[in-house]
């Protein structure tokens, strides 16, 4: 299943493991996917520059194959002090329910993007991807000058065209089925909810660089469908969430395995940015909140203590359980088994097509 992108990256299979920030993409998972012939990706948006360096070193100890690092492009937050204070007061209700202190001290809302970028440049990784917008052209050019392949995220054709104009080497076309944060940056989330099957071919008609299909792809059937649409690879996230190597909390994995295609919703209550996740009690409780939810990364920092305490208490109802709409197909198995089963199934489908050809 060689494509333009597999040749460019020197990988065996056109399968990217999605860079899920927050701990799911451990060095073990990233390396295991790469060793199995796919492209492992570390979600490093929440990591300090030093943590990124250490993670890259750990991955390189486990594999000599290509892998990628993903960051969040910084955004300007226009949230008022009043909305932040009101939100913190509202969150104190949930802090009391799980027995943690009110009004936590928050030293900073996000890590330094410039320092994160510098760490990636110094560590010489094969692929750098980003979401939430487009970084400066200086960042893209520096990556390319160092020999790193650059990949951006788009939820609409217009976003894809802007990414190509900025000089990226490939585009992740993120369909509305995808789990985790939405990568839209031109229009609102509601205006950027195009499904993968509709988005990919339209994107390909308007850009001349490789497109990676993302959203709802869980097995060989999704891989074949995406390749048939013209994609050069697929990006699979939820498929790896319940894997042995995933760093997702045990309760998070359990919820993924027990949930169905209609179990997720788009919410901004955890981070201030729209993301698809499994419905929780906290999401339900927030339906009563009439105030403005502070934008990312402020809301993400405000809810961090609640999410971390919930994880320690094995209480998934206060955790952010990001997952896509294909989660009924997720299974507990190794990353290598996921890659093998996906390729085996895709190969059998292609053989069946050839028999009828």
N, C-alpha and C positions, 0 to 999 in steps of 0.2 A: 504493500500500500504506500508506495513512494509518491510524495507530492513535492511541489516546489519548496514548501516549508520544511519538510523532513530533510531534504537535501541541504537546505540552508543551515539548519541546526545540527545536522549530522545525528539524527535520531532515527530509530527503526520504524516506529509507528506514529501516525498523526494524532496522538492523544496527549493533550496537556492536562495535568492535574491542576485544578483551579487554585490560585493563591489565596486561600481563606485565612484572613488575618484574625488574630485573637487566640492563637494557640493550637488550632486544628492541624495546621501544616508544620509538623515537627521536622527536624532534620532527617529523622528516620523515614518519615513518609516521603519527603522530597527525594531522598536518595533511592528509596525502594522503587518509586515510579520510574526514575531515570534508569536504574539498573535493569528494569523490566522492559525497557525500550521506548518508554514515553518520555515526557518532559515534566519533571517535578518542578514545582514553583513554591517558594516561600512567601507567605503573606506577611510582609514586614512593616506594614503601615503604623503599627503601634510600638515598634521596637526602637530603642535608642541606636545611635550609630555603633556603639560598642557592642550592643547585643546582636546587631546585624553582622558585624565582623566575626563574632564568636559562632553564630549560627552557620555562616558560610564555611568557616573552618571545620565545623562538625560535619557538614554535608560533604565536604571534600575528603574527609577521612573515610566516609562510607561509600563514595562513588567517584569514579573518574569520568563519568558521563556528563553531558551538558545539563544545566538546570537554570532556573530563572528566579529573579527577585522582584516583588511587586510593592509599589508604594502608592500612597494617597497624595494626589496633587492638592496643595493647600488651598483653602477657600476663605474668602473674607466673610466673617460673621457679623451681621447687623443686629444681633440680639441685644435688647436693652437691659440695663441693670435691673429694671423693675421685673421684666419677664424672667430673668435668672433667679431673682430673689423669690418670686412667687412659685417658680418651679421647685426650688430647694425646699420651700415650706411644704409643698404638696408631697414631695418625696420623703419628707420626715415621717409621714404617716406609715409608709412602707418600711422605713428603717425601724420604727417602733415595733411593727409587726414581727420582724425577724430578729429583733433584739440587738441592733447596732446603734451607735451614737448618731445623734442628729448633726446637721450642718458640718460635714467633714471639711477639713482644710484641703484645698486643691492647689498645689504649687504651680501647675501649668496644665493647659488644656490639650496640647499636642507636642509631639517631638519635632525637632528641627529638620525640615525637609532638606535643606542644604547640607546638613551634616550626614543625613541618611544617604543622600546621593553621593557624597564624597566617599563614604565607606564602600559603596558598591563599585565606584570607579577604582578604588585602591585594591579591591579584592578580585577584580578581573573575572566577572561572571559572564556566562554565554548570552543571557537574555535579561533585559530590564523591561518590565511592564508597569503601567500606571493606570489609574482610574480617577474619576471625579473631575476631569478636565484635561488640559494640556499644559505641561510644564514649559518653562521658557525654552526658546530655541537653542539657547546656550547649553542647557542640560541635554537636550536630544543630540546636539552635535558632539558634545563631549563624550557621550556614550558611544556614538557611532565611530568617533575617532579612535576610541580605545578598542574597537572591534566587537562591541556589544550590540546585539540585535535589539531594536527598540519596538515595543508593541503597545498600542494605546487601546482604550476601551470606548466603544460607541454603542448607543442604544437607538440611533436613528441614522439614516443615510447622510443627512447633513453633517452630523457629528463625524461620521466616517470620512467625508470629503475634507473636513477641516484637519483631521488627523493626518491624512495623506499629504495635504499641503504643508503641514508642519514637518514632514520628513520621516515619519515612522516607517518601519519596514513591514509591519503587518497590523491588522486590526482585529480585536476581539469584538464580534457582533453579539452583544448581550441581549438575548430575548427576554421577554417579560416573565418567562417561566423560571428564570435563574434565581437561585437562593442568594441570600446576602444582600449587600448594598447595591443599589442601582447606580450605574455609572453615568447617568444623564448629566449634561452640563450646558446644553443650549436652551432647552425648554423644561417645563415642569415635569414631574414624574408622571402625572396623569396623561400628559401629551407625548410621553416617550415609552409607552407600554406596548411595543410591537412584538408579536411572538417570533420565536426563532425561525420557524419555517417561512414566515413572510419577510423577515428582515434580511436574512442571508442573501437570497437571490437579488433582491433590490439593491443591497449594498454592492454586490459584485458587478452590477450593471453600471455603477457610477464611480468605482475606484479600480485601480490597476495593480494593486498590491494584494498579497494573500489575505484572506479573511478566515478567521477562526470562529466556528459556530459555538455558541454557549447558551445554555438554558434548557433544562429538561432532558439532557442527553445522559443516559444511564448505562447503555449497553451497545452491542454491535448493531442493533437496529437503528439506533440514533446516529451512530457513526456512518453507516451506509447512506442513510437519508441525507445527512449533512454533506457527505462527499458528492452525492448525486446532485445536490443543489449548487455545487461548485466550491464549497469550502475546502481549504487546504488542510484543515485539522479541526478537531473538536476540543472544547475545554469542559472537563467534567469535575464538578465539585462535590455535590451531594453523594455521588456514587462512592466517594472515598471517605465520607464522614464517619461511617461505621466500621471502617477497616481497622485491622489490628494496630497499624502504625499511626493512625490518627490520634492527635492529642486532644480531641473533643472529650469533655467530661463523660463519665460512664452513664449518667442520667440523660445527657444530651444524646448519646448514641442510642440509648433505649427508646427515647421519644422518636428518634428518626426511624428506627426499625418498626415501631408500632403505629406510625402515622400514615395517612393516606394522601392521595393527590389533592384533596380538598381541605387539608389540615393547615395550610399556610395562609398568611395574610401579609400585605405590605403595611409596614408601620414605621413611624419615625420616633417613637417614644423612647427607645433605648439610646439612640445616638444623635438624634436631631436630623438624620438623613434617612430617606426612604430605603427600606430593606425588607426582603421577603424572609419570613421566619414562621416557625410553628406557633400557632395561637397559644398564649399563656394567660394565666389569671391577671398578670400585670397589664397585659395588653387590653384585656376586657375592662379592668378597673379604670384605665385611662380614657375610656370612652366618655366618662363623666367630666373629664377635665376641659374647662372652657377657655383656659388661657392659651397664650402662644407658647409653643414648645421651642426652646432655644435651639439655634441651628448647630450643626456639627462644626467643630468638635466639642462645643460647650456642653451640650446635653450628654454626649458620650462620657465626658469627665464627671458630670453630676451624678450619673447613674452607676458609675464604676464600682463604688463601694457596695451597692446593693447587689449587683451581679456577682461580685467576688464572694460576698458573704453567702449568697444563695448557693454558689458552687461548693463552698466549704460545708454547707448544711445539707448537700445533696437534694436541694429543692429546685427543680427545673422551672417552677412557675414564676420565678423572678429572674431567670437567666434569659439571655438572648439566644434563641435556638434557630440560627439561620439555616434555612434549607429550601431547596427548590421544589417544583411541583412533581418531579419524578421520584419523590422519596419512597413511595411504596416499593420501588425496585431495589432499594438499598439493602445490602446484606453484610453480615459480619464475616469478613474473610480478609486475606492478605491483599496488599496493593498489587503484588505480582499476579495474584489470581484474578483480580479485577481486570487488569490489562490483558491477560491471556484469554479469559472468557469473552471479553469484548472483541478481541481480534478473531478468535475462533468462530464466534457467532457471525461476525461481519463477513468472514471468508466463506462460510457456508452459504450465506445469503447471496453473495456474489457468484459462487459456483452454481447456485440454483438458477440465477438469472441467465448465466451462460448456457445452461442446459436447454433453456427455452428460447435461446437466441437463434 
